[in-house]
Amino acid sequence: MDIREARTDSLDAHRLLTDYFTWRAGEFPPAQGAYTVTYPEPSAFVAPDGVFLIAVDDEPVGCGGIRRISPDDAGRVRFEVKHLWLAPSSRGRGLATAMMDELESRARGFGADLMVLDTHHTLTGAARLYSARSYVPVEAYNDNPNATVWYSKDLRTPA
């Protein structure tokens, strides 16, 4: 497996994001309304304010990125995980862990104090991944209509 940088509007990234949004919309609870699709702005994922990565295992099978967001109330530098996704056929082989390792390493390199993310409570596999990586539930830090839970991790502690 290889992890490489890509622009969010590159062919591979766009295909992976489209696959992700299609999969997510199909899984989204109807009672919550329609899943809102927002393709990421490429400029938000450029160093030192962010990065977008693609996981390649013979072919592109996953993606995810980080972007700098506003500091928290204590002035700590925050980066947000966005669009972490693996094709269902590539899950269970440690690729999500490898992607998160790389994203957290990049965030530390960019000076992040905290990594934050939002997700949906129905994504139990994601919740297990984040919990195993020491992410803790926090109050909502944004108004993402697709999210029901928010997490944070202090990156100032040793990896």
Helices and strands as residue ranges (DSSP letters): E 2-5, H 11-27, G 30-32, G 42-45, E 50-56, E 60-69, E 78-86, G 88-90, H 95-109, E 114-119, H 124-132, E 136-138, E 149-154
